[in-house]
Amino acid sequence: QVQLVESGGGLVQAGGSLRLSCAISGSIFALNAMGWYRQAPGKQRELVARITSGGSTDYADSVKGRFTISSDNAENTVYLQMNSLKPEDTAVYYCNLGTYFGNNYWGQGTQVTVSS
């Protein structure tokens, strides 16, 4: 069974940085992509950043130039480095893993709060 466990969230002042980690365990077949999503109160969950099995990345316009997604295949971990954080980045951040078979796995989420 695939499990994703996020860590690294917390409270930070505007302009600060945080690094989120997503530890992945279990057997994964036909990995398509891994990504970070976020959901703020009263809003829909949105894609923040995504990295494919081939290493290609894409980002939401709102975080381009500030956030960086990376993966460590040896450690089965996906990271999200978040710099120049803004209050509007406040949300619960979720790690996601998708396969070519259409399976989607989610972590439990980690809270990020940016104070002004």
C-alpha positions as CSV (number, residue, x, y, z in Angstrom):
1,Q,0.0,0.0,0.0
2,V,1.3,3.4,-1.0
3,Q,1.6,6.0,1.8
4,L,2.6,9.6,1.7
5,V,3.5,11.5,4.8
6,E,4.1,15.3,4.7
7,S,6.2,17.3,7.1
8,G,7.8,20.7,7.4
9,G,4.8,23.0,7.7
10,G,4.4,25.7,10.3
11,L,4.1,29.3,11.0
12,V,6.4,31.8,9.3
13,Q,6.5,35.5,8.7
14,A,5.9,37.0,5.3
15,G,9.1,36.9,3.3
16,G,10.3,33.8,5.1
17,S,10.9,30.3,3.8
18,L,9.8,26.8,4.5
19,R,10.7,23.4,3.1
20,L,8.0,20.7,2.9
21,S,8.9,17.1,2.6
22,C,6.8,14.1,1.4
23,A,8.0,10.7,2.3
24,I,6.7,8.0,0.1
25,S,6.5,4.3,1.0
26,G,5.1,1.2,-0.6
27,S,5.3,-0.3,-4.1
28,I,4.8,2.2,-6.9
29,F,4.1,1.0,-10.5
30,A,4.1,3.2,-13.5
31,L,4.7,6.5,-11.7
32,N,3.4,9.4,-13.7
33,A,4.0,12.4,-11.6
34,M,4.3,13.7,-8.0
35,G,3.0,17.1,-6.9
36,W,2.1,19.5,-4.2
37,Y,-1.4,20.9,-3.9
38,R,-2.9,23.3,-1.4
39,Q,-6.3,24.2,-0.1
40,A,-7.1,27.4,1.7
41,P,-10.2,27.8,3.8
42,G,-13.3,28.2,1.6
43,K,-11.3,27.5,-1.6
44,Q,-10.9,24.6,-3.9
45,R,-7.7,22.5,-3.8
46,E,-5.3,23.7,-6.4
47,L,-2.1,22.5,-7.9
48,V,1.0,24.3,-6.7
49,A,3.8,22.3,-8.3
50,R,4.3,19.1,-10.2
51,I,7.3,16.9,-11.2
52,T,7.0,14.1,-13.7
53,S,8.8,10.8,-13.7
54,G,11.0,12.3,-16.4
55,G,12.0,15.2,-14.2
56,S,9.9,17.9,-15.9
57,T,8.4,20.5,-13.6
58,D,5.5,23.0,-13.8
59,Y,4.2,25.5,-11.3
60,A,1.1,27.6,-10.6
61,D,1.6,31.1,-11.8
62,S,1.2,32.4,-8.3
63,V,4.3,30.6,-7.1
64,K,6.7,30.7,-10.1
65,G,10.1,32.0,-9.1
66,R,9.4,31.5,-5.4
67,F,8.7,27.7,-5.0
68,T,10.8,24.8,-6.2
69,I,9.8,21.2,-6.4
70,S,12.4,18.4,-6.4
71,S,12.6,14.7,-5.7
72,D,15.2,12.4,-4.2
73,N,14.5,9.0,-5.8
74,A,17.0,7.3,-3.5
75,E,15.1,8.5,-0.5
76,N,11.6,8.3,-2.1
77,T,11.0,11.9,-1.0
78,V,9.5,14.9,-2.7
79,Y,10.3,18.4,-1.5
80,L,8.8,21.8,-1.9
81,Q,11.1,24.7,-1.2
82,M,9.0,27.8,-0.6
83,N,10.7,31.2,-0.5
84,S,9.4,34.7,-0.2
85,L,6.3,33.4,1.4
86,K,3.2,35.6,1.3
87,P,0.1,35.6,3.5
88,E,-1.9,34.3,0.5
89,D,0.2,31.1,0.6
90,T,-1.5,30.1,3.8
91,A,-3.2,26.8,3.3
92,V,-3.0,23.1,4.0
93,Y,-0.5,21.6,1.6
94,Y,-1.0,18.1,0.3
95,C,1.4,15.7,-1.4
96,N,0.1,13.8,-4.4
97,L,1.3,10.8,-6.4
98,G,-0.3,9.7,-9.7
99,T,0.3,6.7,-11.8
100,Y,-0.3,5.9,-15.5
101,F,-3.0,3.5,-14.3
102,G,-5.0,6.4,-13.0
103,N,-4.2,5.8,-9.3
104,N,-4.0,8.9,-7.1
105,Y,-2.5,8.9,-3.6
106,W,-2.7,11.7,-1.1
107,G,-1.0,12.6,2.1
108,Q,-2.8,13.8,5.2
109,G,-1.7,17.4,4.6
110,T,0.5,19.9,6.5
111,Q,-0.5,23.4,7.6
112,V,1.4,26.4,6.3
113,T,0.5,29.7,7.9
114,V,2.2,32.9,6.7
115,S,1.7,36.0,9.0
116,S,1.8,39.5,7.6
